[in-house]
Structures are given as structure tokens and as C-alpha cells.
Amino acid sequence: MNQTIETILNHRSIRKFKDEALTKEQIHTIVKAAQQASTSSNVMAYTIIGITDNALKEELYKVSGHSHVKNNAHLYMFCGDLHRIYQLANADEKVTIADNLESTEQFIVATIDATLAAQNAALAAESMGLGICYIGSLRNDINRVNELLELPEHVIPLFGLVVGYPDHQPDIKPRLPLEAIYHENKYSPFHEQQKHIEAYDNEMKQYYETRSSNTKIDTWSDQMLRKFSEPTRMDVTPFVKQKGFNKK
Ligand SMILES: Cc1cc2nc3c(=O)[nH]c(=O)nc-3n(C[C@H](O)[C@H](O)[C@H](O)COP(=O)(O)O)c2cc1C
């Protein structure tokens, strides 16, 4: 196994960081790595905002409710961004450009571009001995984050990425068996996946019962059913459309 694969397979989210800053060079290396990810037609439909202002971090923490949003060495915000392209157009072209930019396809492009960049950033950080955690809970109040970051039309906040020197070493969380996730030539019907899901539920039950902190009795299936039995962040749909994404 090479070192890159080792780094990837060693991933666990880190939620406690040492009080140790990153250098500007580290912060920029992580962004450079993000930028080198593949990007649909080289559009680069994303922007990364580094949060260096502690008062702003505090406000973002209030949205997420997760202490690691304020206690970290650096917080990167990943945004889907079609604003840059829109601004290239002159006044006459803007109507047509906006019409084309506001499709579901371009919303998907921006989301994929931002996510690929973020995962490159995450891996770069982990390869440097740093820990990371993605922060989707910033969408608990997407309008507030939009306001705090002063995002223009055609820019939406997607998620944060916190980075820093790990101050704990959580157990690696098992994943679904390969057979449930990887199908060949056609989609494997659910009944063929079922036994793998059951095996995973048993593995996760064991994992939750025996992990080094925050033990509990739970399975993946139960967790998923609980999670999706409640509406989540229903304000995201109108927000995204109002910002000029996914309108047609
Ligand atoms: C897009 C995204 C958003 C996430 N949001 C949060 C979050 O708000 N807070 C948090 O503590 N973890 C968050 N996570 C981390 C996941 O809970 C974690 O990746 C998952 O449980 C698997 O655990 P692992 O990363 O330790 O392997 C997020 C992960 C992703 C990919």
C-alpha cells in the first residue's frame, strides 16, 4: 500500500484540535491542493473563504452548534460560485447567461466542483499530519451564513472544513461493505445489498459499543431511518433558488 492510500484509509473526522496555529504556507498549500482538483470544463465554480476573524468564527459556531467550528487552527468555507462567470458578461449578455447559469445542471456542476476541491484540501491536510472535519451544520441557518460572509448572487455556502493538529485519535469508522456500494454493469437490486447492510449493522453495533469514546447502542439502519423521518433544513430549497441556483 502506498502512502497516499494509507492516508486515505486512515481517515477519521477530528473534532478536537491542539491550540497550535497553521502557518500561512500550510493554509495556502491546502488551498493550492484544492485548486488542483479536476473541475467541470475548467469552470472552477467554487470559492473558498478562510475564516480568520474570531468574532466571525464565533457567529458561525452559533449557527452550527459544534465547538470545533470555533476551536480549530483554520476554518475554510466552501461555496458554490457561478457569480464569477456571470460577472464576465456585459449588460446585454447577462440575461442569457443568467438563464443558462441558473439550471439544475450548473447547480450540480458548482456543487461537484466545490466538493472535489474540498476533498483534495482534506487529503492534503491529512497528508501533512493535520486532522479535518467537514461542517455541514453551517446549513442549519444558511441565510445567516450567507449574510455573515456577504455572498453575492450566484454564490451559496455549501459546507465548512475545519483543520488543525489532532488532540484526540478517534477509532476509524467502518464503512458499508464494498459489495453494497460497488456494483458492476448494472445496479444491484436492494435485496442483493441487504445482507451486506445487515452485516454492516452488526459491525456498527459493535463499533458503537466498544469505541474509545461516546459509546452507544445503535445501528446504521436505525440511524438512517431516524435521520430521514424528520424534515431537515427545508429553508435550503428556497434559499438556493433565490440565490439563482437550480431554478430551471
Ligand atoms: C458534507 C459533510 C458535512 C459534515 N458535517 C458535519 C458537521 O456539521 N459536524 C460534524 O461534527 N461532522 C460533520 N461531518 C462528518 C461526518 O459526520 C463524518 O464524516 C461521518 O460520520 C464519517 O465519520 P469519519 O469522517 O470519522 O469517518 C460531515 C461530513 C460531510 C462529508
PDBQT file of the ligand as one rigid body, heavy atoms in Angstrom, charges set to zero:
ROOT
HETATM    1  C1  LIG A 301     -20.558  17.241   3.809  1.00  0.00    +0.000 C 
HETATM    2  C2  LIG A 301     -20.294  16.774   5.214  1.00  0.00    +0.000 A 
HETATM    3  C3  LIG A 301     -20.791  17.500   6.272  1.00  0.00    +0.000 A 
HETATM    4  C4  LIG A 301     -20.489  17.125   7.583  1.00  0.00    +0.000 A 
HETATM    5  N1  LIG A 301     -20.920  17.903   8.606  1.00  0.00    +0.000 NA
HETATM    6  C5  LIG A 301     -20.504  17.654   9.864  1.00  0.00    +0.000 A 
HETATM    7  C6  LIG A 301     -20.813  18.556  10.906  1.00  0.00    +0.000 A 
HETATM    8  O1  LIG A 301     -21.503  19.556  10.741  1.00  0.00    +0.000 OA
HETATM    9  N2  LIG A 301     -20.314  18.306  12.134  1.00  0.00    +0.000 N 
HETATM   10  C7  LIG A 301     -19.534  17.216  12.386  1.00  0.00    +0.000 A 
HETATM   11  O2  LIG A 301     -19.086  17.063  13.530  1.00  0.00    +0.000 OA
HETATM   12  N3  LIG A 301     -19.244  16.321  11.419  1.00  0.00    +0.000 NA
HETATM   13  C8  LIG A 301     -19.693  16.522  10.155  1.00  0.00    +0.000 A 
HETATM   14  N4  LIG A 301     -19.361  15.675   9.138  1.00  0.00    +0.000 N 
HETATM   15  C9  LIG A 301     -18.526  14.485   9.426  1.00  0.00    +0.000 C 
HETATM   16  C10 LIG A 301     -19.336  13.189   9.286  1.00  0.00    +0.000 C 
HETATM   17  O3  LIG A 301     -20.194  13.038  10.375  1.00  0.00    +0.000 OA
HETATM   18  C11 LIG A 301     -18.322  12.022   9.209  1.00  0.00    +0.000 C 
HETATM   19  O4  LIG A 301     -17.518  12.188   8.055  1.00  0.00    +0.000 OA
HETATM   20  C12 LIG A 301     -19.025  10.668   9.140  1.00  0.00    +0.000 C 
HETATM   21  O5  LIG A 301     -19.745  10.392  10.312  1.00  0.00    +0.000 OA
HETATM   22  C13 LIG A 301     -17.988   9.551   8.953  1.00  0.00    +0.000 C 
HETATM   23  O6  LIG A 301     -17.056   9.575  10.007  1.00  0.00    +0.000 OA
HETATM   24  P1  LIG A 301     -15.491   9.771   9.737  1.00  0.00    +0.000 P 
HETATM   25  O7  LIG A 301     -15.303  11.003   8.898  1.00  0.00    +0.000 OA
HETATM   26  O8  LIG A 301     -14.868   9.899  11.091  1.00  0.00    +0.000 OA
HETATM   27  O9  LIG A 301     -15.030   8.549   9.017  1.00  0.00    +0.000 OA
HETATM   28  C14 LIG A 301     -19.699  15.980   7.826  1.00  0.00    +0.000 A 
HETATM   29  C15 LIG A 301     -19.219  15.239   6.741  1.00  0.00    +0.000 A 
HETATM   30  C16 LIG A 301     -19.508  15.626   5.452  1.00  0.00    +0.000 A 
HETATM   31  C17 LIG A 301     -18.952  14.837   4.302  1.00  0.00    +0.000 C 
ENDROOT
TORSDOF 0
